[in-house]
């Protein structure tokens, strides 16, 4: 018996229509950015709360204290230790949070591979050269703000002039941020964003890294360093490269500051400027060497995408969680200004 079946068009409205690739990719970007934004809000909260929480906890379990006015406070050494511990917790907890939120733990271990020696070694003088160029830019900005009568307040780290105090102070300015900031910002955070393109990951992670410094001078330097270090981490595929570059930058800053302070002002200025010239020359030679080895050195290999990097950044900036992070950071930045 012959049967007459209805034409396909009669039921077209009931058929599943998959989302367009553009919509799927946009949703994926926004999910990733939302997780990053929530994590950064947790980071900001911890950065505000942890120093006091850790200090009070240390005092309550017997760490040295002193009376200041009518208030019991921690000694300089206790405050220094509290600063190191709170900084570590503030960086480690959000890193672990994002690590599990976005499921990056299945591939993150690959970042701990040994970097190619030529890239790792050449990256150090390049880091020093960029740090020097950034320092000149900050000095120009500083003098401009001074002429305008605008002061920028900077938080001084507690410092104790003892062997233990100097060691902890040096540790808090060099090794601790080099290791834990890299693990968070270039490790988990940038690695999580790379699923949407290396350029997007590099720009967004560097911007967030800069905003978390809450000081106009440090923001400019942190952004440039974030771009440079992030690029070499991507290029070498190793977070170890980032840690070495970050440590080199911190040691250079602290070392030159201590050198200039220990010498006569006129001699100190000459010595520092001479070191600047030498490091700039080595940085330039390192760039020439790497370009000679690889003509495509400073190019990123982007994966196929429906959007440009600029469009992705625009989507990210419009995310409600990341927008709150940016607003808080800008307010903190403005709060550092005075007249």
N, C-alpha and C positions, 0 to 999 in steps of 0.2 A: 504494500500500500504506500503510495507516494505521499510524503509530508512536505508541507510548505513552511520553511523556517523564515522568521522575520529577518529583515536586513540588519546588518551590524550597526548601522547608524541609529536605529531606533533605541539602542541601549548604550550609546556612546557616553551619555551623561553619567552612567553608573561605573564606568571603567576608572581604574586608578591612574592618575596622571602624576608621574614623579616630579619632584621639585626641580627647578632648573639648576644647573651647575653653579651659577652665580649665587643663587639663594642659599644653596647648601654650603658653599665656601664662606659666605658672609656669616651664616649662623655659626660655623665652626670657629671663625675668627673671634666673634663676639663671646662665645663660650670660653675660649682661651683667655681673652682679655678680661672677662669678668672674674675668672679665677685669679688672674694676676692682680687685678684691682683689689679684690677682697684680701689677698695675701699682703699687699702693700699697706692696706688699712690696719691690719694686724701688726705689721712691722712698725708703723707710726705709733700705734698705741703702746707697744712694748718699749719703744724708744723713749717714750715719756714716763712710763711707769717703772720699768725695771731698775734704773739706777737707784731710786728711793727704796724699792722693795728689797733689792739685794743688800743695800747698805743697812737697813733696819734689821734684816735677818741676820747679817753678820754681827752686828752689835749685840743682838739678843742671844747669840750663842757664844759670846765671849771674846770677840775680836777687840783690839785696843780702842778705847774711847777717850775723849777729853771733854772738859767743860768749857763751853764758849758762851760767855754771858751767863745766862741762867739755864742754858740748854745743853744737854749731853749730845755730843756729836762724835762721829768717827774721826780718828787721827788721819793725817795725810796719807799714811801707808794703807790704812783701812779703806779710805776713799779711792785710792789708786787700784787696789785689788777689786773693790766693788765695781769700778768702772770697767776693768778687763772682763770680769765675769758677766756683767750686765750686757756689754757689747756682744760677747759671744752668744749669750742666750737670745738676744734680740735678732741676731743674724741666722742662727741655727734653726730656731723654731719655725719662722716663716719659710725657710728653705725646705724643711721637712714637710711642712703643710702643703706647699705647692708641688713638691715632689710626688705626693700621693694624690692630690687633687687631679692632676693632669696625667697621671700614669706614666711619668717619664722615667720611673725607676727601672724599666726594662732595658733602657739604652744608655742611661747616664754613666754607667761604669766605663763606657768606651772613652769618655773624656779624660780618664786617668792614664791613658797610654803615654809612652815616652814620646815627646815631640822630636821632630827632625832637628838635629843639632845646629845646622846652619841657620834655620829660622829662629830657634830659641836664642842662640848667641847673638845674632844680628839684631834681634828685637830689642835687646837691652840698651845699646847706644841710641837706637831710634827713640826709645822711650825717654831717655835722658834729654835728647834734643828737643822733643815735643814738650817736655816738662819745662825746659828753659824758655822756649818760645812762649809757652803759656804764662810763665812767670813774668816775662816782659809785658805781655798783654795785661796781666793783673796789676802790674806796677803803673801802667798808663791809666788804667781804670781808677786805681787808688788815688793817684795824683789829681785826676779829673774831679773825683768826688770831694777831695779835700778842698779844691779851689771853689767848689760849689757849697762848701760848708756842710757837707753830708758825712756823717760818721757811720761806720759799719761796726757793730759790736760783735766781738768774737769771744766764744767761751774758752777760758783758759783751763787746761787740764791740771788737776792737782799734782804737785811735784814736790818730792822730798829729796833733799840733797844728801842721800846716803847711797851706799852701793845697791841695796835692795830697791830703794826708791828709783834710782836711775835705771836699773834693769827693767822694772815694771813699766816705767814711763816710756822707755825705748820700745818695749814689747807692745805697749798699747798704741804706739804711733806707727809701727812698722809691720811686724809679723802678724799680729792679730787681724788687722784690717786686710792685709794682703791675702791671707788664707781664707778667712770667713766671708769677706765681701766678694771675693772671686767665686767661691763655692755657691753663694746665693745669686749674685747678679749675672755673672757670666756662665756659671754652671747651670743651676736649676732654671733660673728665670729666662735667660737668653736661649738656652737649649730648648725650653718649652715653646718659645715663640718661633723657633726656626722651622717648625712644621708649616708655617705660613710664609716662609721666605727669609733668606739671610739678611737682606737689606732692612726689612721690617723689624726683624729681631734685633738687629744692631742698633737701629735708631731708637726704638722704644726702650730697650734695656739701658742704653746710654743716657737717655732723657730721665728715666726714673732714678738711675744711679746719681745723676747730677742733682736732681731735685731733693734727694734725701740728705744733702749736705747743708742745707739751710743757711748758706752764706754766699753772697754774690761772688766773692773772689773764688771760693772753693767750687761753686757751681760751674763756673766757666772751665776751670782746670779739670774737674771731674767729668764733664761732658766730653772734652777732647780726649782724655785718657780712656774714657769708656769706649769711645769709637775705636781708638788705636788698639787697646788691649782686646776688645771684643773681636776686632778683625783678625788679629793674630791667633786668637783661640779658635776661630772658625777655620782659619787657613791651616793651622797645624793639627786641628782636631783634638787638642789637648788643653785641659784647664791648667796644667802645670806651667805652660807658657804664660798664662795670665797671672798666676801667682808670682812667678819670677819677675815679670814686668812690673807688677804692682809693688812688689817688695823693692825693686830697684828704684822706682820713683819715690817711695817713702824714705828709703835710706839716703837718697840724694838730697831730698828736702831737709831732713834732719841733720845730715852730715855737714852740708854747706852752712846751715844756720849756726851749728855749733862751732864750725871753723871760723866764721866771721866774728862770732861773739868772743872767741878766745884770742883774737889778734887785735892789734891796734887798728882803729877804724879805717885809716888810709891804706894800710898794708892789707887788711882783710878784704877791702873792696877790690883791690888789684888782684889778689889771689883768687877770689871768687870769679871775677870777670875772665881771668886767664883759664880757669877750669871750664867756664861756660864755652869759651872759644874752642877749646880742645874737644869737649863733648859734642858740640855742634858739628865739628869737622868729622868726628868718628860716626856720628849719626848719618851725615850726608854720604860718607863712604859706604856705610852699611846698606843704605837705600840703593846706591849705585850697584853694589855687589849683588843684592837680591834681584834687582831688575835684570841684571846681566844673566843671572841664572834662570829667571822665569819672567818673560816679557809680560805675562798676564798677572803679575804679582798682585796688583791692587784692583783686581776685578772680582766681583762676587758671582758665583754661579747660582742664579735664581731658578727655582723649580717652576713648572708650568702653573699659571694662575689666571683667573678671570679678571684680576684687579692689578693695578699698578701699586707700587710701594706707597706712593702718596695717598692713594685711596684707602689703603689698609690703615695707614696712620690716622687718617681722618675718621675712619670708623672707630678706631681705638680711642681717640680723644673724645668721641661722643658717648662712650660707654659710661653709664652712671657711676659705677664704682671707681673707675679710673679718673673721672671728672672730679669726684670728691677728693681723691688723692692729690690731684693737681691744684685744686683750690686751697686745700690745707697747706700744701707746700709753698704756694705763692704767698699766703698770709704769713707763714713763718719767715719767709724770705724778706717780706716787707717789714716785719717786726724787728729785723736786725738793723734797720736803718734808723738813724737819729740825727739831730741837728745841734 
